[in-house]
């Protein structure tokens, strides 16, 4: 895994935790922030995946 994949995964997990905490305390704001972190984390993971794919493609040529 590259650092973008790791950072994205961490943001995604943190967002899920924040979303669930928001549900428990009845805070729509915390739920929304958690969902936002998950979206950002997923996007960063996908960016990391793309970087890894390009790097791997370069190794095979």
Buried (B, 14 or more C-beta within 10 A) or exposed (E): EEEBBEBBBBBBEBBBEBBEBBEEEEBEEBBEBBBBBBEBBBBBBEBBBEBBEEEEEEEEE
